[in-house]
Amino acid sequence: METLSQALFVAGAILLVLAFAAHVGHAVLLANGRRALPRLSVGVAEPALAGLASGAFIRARASTAAAGPAPFAAASPLAGASRFLAIAAFIALVASLGLRAAIVGRGPWGNLFEFSVAFAVSIVGGYLLLERRYPIRAIGFIPTGVALLLALYAASLPSEIAPLVPALQNAPLLTIHVGMAVLSYGILATSFAAGVGYLVQGRGDRFGWLPSHRVLDTVAHRAVILGFPIFATMIILGSWWASIAWSRYWAWDPKETAALVTWLTYAVYLHARNQRAWAGRPAAFLLVVGFVMVLVTYSGSLWFSGLHAYSGL
């Protein structure tokens, strides 16, 4: 089963590479289609895309522009493929983690390899969840790109299954506490993508191929609304586990401190978004800072010595 789990991980990583490439291609086609519109409107022929997109695609973009500015640009020849490949990668990686969980009898995130794979899975899953409701496929290359980097990093780590140290041998808390961390990280990654998109797009909707600033702001806010309470519950459960493992609820361990700063950053975002002076670009910038802190929390034990250092998480 371990060999099959590894094979599924490799297949999932390859599919993630293809999904990222398809999302990049989708965004490029949309961007080029939008740039071609002004020339089409004055009668310049379709070959403005130099073979990157079909005439039907350009005509569809032109008819959209004639109707006025759209809230987003959703369709391209690669739109369906990008989603299909992302779903296939998600299924393969979930199956890999599922087999590993069956082998170890706990949540499959007891070392940095497992945690990195689970982090990548949660990013793709969070993106697919929000992409079903909101038109954000044009920025899908951001979350899939981050997930791909995590999968590639996981591939460089030891993947052998080994017994956990005594402090980690609490299967229920390991499964729930770390599982909540993985889930919240993945959802917050989509808020990061929307925040980056907002900073590029601006209130004036500078780029027709990107979702509108209203769509990006809504997606970012919804992602934080979903991820924030999960992250908070993760911190509370971590404090409970710390009292069991280390006989104290809080030790100002670097990973604990980074998690607290991350939580506070998103708390400030939720408040700032409703303040006129901070709404818009300042709030979007907080989303970027917040996800940087998520990455610091994820990797903190690699850079700082502390109570979490032995876990590799």
N, C-alpha and C positions, 0 to 999 in steps of 0.2 A: 504493500500500500504506500509505503514511503516513496518508492520509485515512481509509482503512478502520480503521487502528489507532486513530485518534482517535475515530471513530464507535463502535467497540467499547468504548472507555474511557468515553464518555458513557453508552452503554447500561448498562455495568457499574455506573457510579455511580448511575444511576437505580434499577437493581435493588437496589443496596445500600441506598438510601433506603427502598425498599419492604420489604427484609428486616429492616432495623432497626425500622421501624414494626410489622411483624408480630411480631417478637420482643418489643417493648414491649407490644403488645396481648396476646400470649400470657401474659406475666408478670402483666399487670393482671387478666386473666380468672382465672388461678390464684389470685392474691391475693384477689380478690373472692369466688371460690368457697370458699376456705378461711375467709374471714371470715363467710360465710353459714352455715357448718356448725353452729355452736352453736345458731342459731335454728331450723335445720331439725330438729335433734335433739329440740327441744321442741315441734315441730309448727307452726312458722311457715311460711307458704306460700312458694313458690318465688320470687315477684317481688322478693326481696331484692336481686337484681343489677340491677334496673331495666332489663331487656332486654339486658344485656351478654352473658348466657350463656343457653343453652337449659335447659329443665327436665331433659333427659337429662344434661347436663353437671353440674348441681347434684346430681342423684341419684347420679351416679357418684362425686362428691366425698364425698357422705354415706356411701355404702357403704364407701369407703376408710377414712373416719374410724371407722366402726363396727368395722372389722377391727383398729383400732389405728393408731398412728403409722407412716406410710410413710417410707422413706428419701428419697423425693423425690416431687414432684408433676409428672407428665410430660405429661398429656393436656389439651388444650383445643381449641376449634374452630379455633384458628390454629396449632396445633403443626405440622401438615404443611406449611402454607403458608410458615411461617417458615423451615423447612429448605429447601424447594424454592427459595425466592427467594434464600437464601444461596448455594445451589449454582449457581443461574443467574448470580448476580453474579460468583461465583468463576470460572466458565467464561468469561464475557465478558471479564473483566479479564485472565485468563491468555491468552486469544486475542489481546487487544490487545498484551500484552507479547511474545507469541510473534512477531507480525508485526513489531514494532519490533526484536526481536533479529535477525530475518532481514534487516532493512534495514541495521542497523549492524554485523552480523557479530561480535557479542560479547553478553555478558549485558546485558539492557536495564535497566541501572542505573548509567549513566555520568554522570547529572546529578541534581539534586534532584527534578525532576519524575518521572523514571523510578524513582528510589529510593523516593519516596513512594508511587507506585502499587504497586510491588513489595512494600513494607512492608504496605500495606493488603491485598494479595492473600494474603500469608503469614499475616496475622492470621486472615482468614476461613478459609484452608486449615487452619491449626492448630486452630482451633475446631471445624471440621467433622470433622477427624480424631479429636479426643478426644470429640466429641459422639456419634460412632458407638458408642463403647464405654461411655461414662459418661453418666448422666442429668443433663445440665447445661443443657438447653435453656431452663430458667427464668432462667438468668443470661446467655443468649446475646445479650441486648441490650447487654451491656458490651463484649465483643470486636467485635461488629458496629458498635457506636457509635463505638469508637476507629477502626476501619477506615474508617467513613464520614467522620469528621473528616479523616483523612489523605487520602482521595480528594478531598474538597472543597478541602483545602489544595493538593493537586496540581493541581487545576483552575485555581487562581489563578497557577500558575507558568508560565514560558515552556516550551513543549513542542517547540520546533523542534529538529531533529537538527542538531548542529554538531560539528566535529572536536574531539577531546579534546586537552588539553594534553599535551606529550611524556611527562611522568611517569606519566600514566594510560594511555598507549598500550601496554599489556601485556594483550592480550585474555584469555589464559588466567588470569592472576592476578586481573584485574578481575572476570571471570566467577565464579571460585571464591571469592575472598576476600569480595567484596561480596555474592555470592549466599549465602554462609554467614551473613553478618550479617543479611540479610533473613530467612532461614529461622529463625534462632535468635530474632530479635526477635518474629516472628509466634507461635512456640510459647510464648515467655515471656509474651506478652500474655494467653494463656488462663490461665496461672498467676496473673497479676494479677487476672483476673476471679474466679477461684476464691478468691483471698485476700480480695478485697473481700467476696465472698459469705460467707466464713467469719467475717469481722469482724462482719458484720451478723447472721449466724445464731447464732454462739456455740455453746458446748458443749451448751447446753440445747435446741438446735434450736427457737428461738423462733418461727419462721415455717414453717408447714406447706407453703407453696407453694414454698419454696426447697429445693434439695437438702440432705440432712442434712450436718452438719459433717464426718462421716466421709467422705462422698462428695467434698465440697469439698477436704478435706485430701489425699485420695488423688489427685484430679485435679491439684491444684497440684503435688504432689510428682512425679507422673509427667511433667508438662509440664517441670519443671525438669530432671529426669533426662534428658529428650530434648534440651532446648535447651542445657543447660550445656556438654556436650562439644563441641557445634557452635560455640558462642560461643568456647570456649577455642581450638579449631582456627583459627577466624577470626583471633584475636589473633596466633597463631603465624605464620600465613601473612602477616598484615599486617607483622609484624616482618621477615620475609624480603623482602617487597616493599619495605619501607623501606630495607633494606640495598642493594637494587638502585637505587632511585630517589634516595635521599638519602645513600647511603654510610654509614649507621649503622642499627643494628637498633632503637634506641629513642631518642627525642629528647624525651620528656616533653611532647609536643605535647598541647594540651587534649583533642583527640579520643581520642588514645591513653590519656591519663590517665583520662578518663571511662570508656573501655572497661575499663580495669584495675579501677577502683572498682566498676563493674557486676559484673564477674566475681567480685570478692572478696565482694560483697554476696550473690550467689547461693551462693558457697562457704560463707559463714557460715550461710545458711539451711539448706543441706544438713546441716551439723553441728548447728545449733540444733534442728532438727526432732526429732532423736533424743535431745535432752536434756530431762529432765522439766521443768526450770525454764523452758525456752524453747519447749516444744511448745505448739501451739494458737495463741492470739492473737498472742504475740510473733513466732512464725514467720510467721504470716499478714501481720503488719505489715511484716516484712522483704521479703515479696513485693511489697508496694505500693512500698516504697522502691526495690527492685530495678528495677521497671518505670519508675519516675520516672527512674532513672539510665539505663535504656535510651533513654528519650526525650531525655535530655540528650546521650547519645552520638550519637543520630540527628541532633540539631539543633545539636550543639556548635559546628560551624564557622560557624554563623550568628551566634553570640554572642561567640565568642572568636577572635582572630587566631592563626594557627598554620600549620603546614605543610599541613594539610588544607584550608585556607580556599579555595584556588584550585579545588578539585574540586567544591565545592557539595554534597559528601556528608557 
